[in-house]
């Protein structure tokens, strides 16, 4: 009888642990099993986790990723995509349109979640519930990264400065240029030193030009960029080459001589609605 009580106690303890975490991955469960049961993950799965899944208390999001349904609250909810995204890999950050959402500046909310990881940690894109989880490969997971508290969990996200640069670098991960501009217009906390550090990390000529162009436009239109001055823009300008470039490859239009950059026809009209 004591053995049965002990087993039931461990079963409830595991369920409580997963509820507190919201979402757990295999690595967390391995650590839990070693510390609490002095055993391995396979034992935990066979003895306790599989039963929790059968009873509908725990649901598998994908292989090695689980969340607990709190039966005591009688709700049929799924965790936020941000929390799920933060549990896929231990070394990561949420970026691009997902970061814009977390900063409250995204013009629209989408079901996608962009998780930046190293090449060795890349995972296959997958869907769960109404959400889609997309890996974005990067070489640097430490520069200009900060944490946000989401559902009582610390989640890693690109800083406003890194988000600014990376949204311009990959507008395809931000629903396109119109969404990028409208979102960046209300993105607070962009620091020129942070921007420059990310530009140096990428060290791409077209990105220096593009970011310089966007900063110059936004500082005239948004109070969030009033701290940007001419010397900041000059610092970026010094890093561009002498040849002319296209903001969008092959799309010739208005030429911005300061940045030696062709922008598509009527492109500046995007800014006119950003007020």
ABEGO torsion letter per residue (X at the ends): XAAAAAAAAAAAAAAAAAAAAGBBBAAAAAAAAAAAAGBBAAAAAAAAAAAAAAAGABBBABBGBBBBBBAAAGBBBBBBAAAAAAAABABBBBBEAAAAAAAGABABBBABBBBBBBAAABBBBBBBEABBBBBBBBABAABGBBBBBBGGBBBBBBBAAAAAAAAAABAAAAGEAAAAAAAAAABBGBBAAAAAAAAAAAGBAAAAAAAAAAAAAAAAABAAAAABBAAAAAAAAAABBABBBBABBGBBBBBBAAAGBBBBBGAAAAAAABX
